[in-house]
């Protein structure tokens, strides 16, 4: 069974993550992209969190995105960059992470 692996914004990012095919990595981050291994890992999107209001409408705060999602697609290795911080207020922090995908 695939896992949703949450890496919160306050956590120190490891240099290497070991995951399985199908796992989704949810980084507390305002952006990210794939540096190498586009066939191994895919960027699902850069998203802002939201909640459902009483009338069924999604509500989300104004501001930068809060989560970046990647999915492990197949066995192999990839290298991603995760961007943390408010891109409009300060210099964002960039972190490179190696992803190793196994069965």
HELIX and SHEET records of a PDB file:
SHEET    1   A 4 UNK A   4  UNK A   7  0                                        
SHEET    2   A 4 UNK A  24  UNK A  27  1                                        
SHEET    3   A 4 UNK A  67  UNK A  72 -1                                        
SHEET    4   A 4 UNK A  41  UNK A  47 -1                                        
SHEET    1   B 4 UNK A  16  UNK A  20  0                                        
SHEET    2   B 4 UNK A  93  UNK A 102  1                                        
SHEET    3   B 4 UNK A  76  UNK A  84 -1                                        
SHEET    4   B 4 UNK A  31  UNK A  36 -1                                        
SHEET    1   C 2 UNK A  51  UNK A  52  0                                        
SHEET    2   C 2 UNK A  58  UNK A  59 -1                                        
END                                                                             
